[in-house]
Amino acid sequence: MPTSHLHLDDSLPVPKPAPNDGAYVLDRTWRVVDINDFALNHLAVSRAEAIGATLWSLAPGLIGTDC
């Protein structure tokens, strides 16, 4: 059943990252919609810079890799 929007079900368990794990959420176009403080520090960007940016603009070293 195709849908135009995907929604997370609040009843689904979502694992919490460890305090020293970077975590982010991407949309279908690989743009950041949420990111934790550890990932922000690792990427050396502000939340305002990260939200809406593509993964590759924040981490160009990933281009052409399997990551």
C-alpha positions as CSV (number, residue, x, y, z in Angstrom):
1,M,0.0,0.0,0.0
2,P,1.9,3.1,-1.2
3,T,1.7,6.2,1.0
4,S,2.8,9.7,0.3
5,H,4.0,10.2,3.9
6,L,5.7,8.0,6.3
7,H,5.0,8.4,10.0
8,L,6.7,6.9,13.0
9,D,4.3,5.1,15.3
10,D,4.7,6.4,18.8
11,S,4.1,2.9,20.1
12,L,7.2,1.5,18.4
13,P,10.3,1.2,20.5
14,V,13.1,3.4,19.3
15,P,16.5,2.6,20.7
16,K,18.3,5.5,22.4
17,P,21.9,6.0,21.2
18,A,24.6,5.7,23.8
19,P,25.9,9.1,25.1
20,N,28.9,8.9,22.8
21,D,27.0,7.8,19.6
22,G,26.2,10.3,16.9
23,A,22.6,9.9,15.7
24,Y,20.6,11.6,13.0
25,V,17.3,11.2,11.1
26,L,17.2,11.7,7.4
27,D,14.2,12.2,5.1
28,R,13.7,10.5,1.8
29,T,15.9,13.1,0.1
30,W,18.8,12.4,2.5
31,R,18.2,15.7,4.3
32,V,18.7,15.9,8.1
33,V,15.5,16.3,10.0
34,D,16.9,15.6,13.5
35,I,20.4,15.2,14.9
36,N,21.8,14.8,18.4
37,D,24.5,16.9,20.1
38,F,27.2,14.3,19.7
39,A,26.8,14.2,15.9
40,L,26.7,18.0,15.8
41,N,30.0,18.1,17.7
42,H,31.6,15.4,15.5
43,L,30.6,17.2,12.3
44,A,31.5,20.6,13.8
45,V,28.2,22.2,12.7
46,S,25.4,24.0,14.5
47,R,21.9,22.5,14.6
48,A,20.7,25.3,12.3
49,E,23.4,24.4,9.8
50,A,22.5,20.6,10.0
51,I,18.7,20.7,9.8
52,G,17.7,20.6,6.2
53,A,21.2,20.0,4.9
54,T,22.0,16.8,2.9
55,L,24.1,14.1,4.5
56,W,26.7,14.6,1.8
57,S,27.0,18.3,2.3
58,L,27.7,17.7,6.0
59,A,30.0,14.7,5.5
60,P,31.4,14.9,1.9
61,G,33.9,12.1,2.8
62,L,31.0,9.7,2.6
63,I,30.5,10.3,-1.1
64,G,31.3,7.2,-3.1
65,T,31.5,5.0,0.0
66,D,29.2,2.2,1.3
67,C,28.3,4.2,4.4
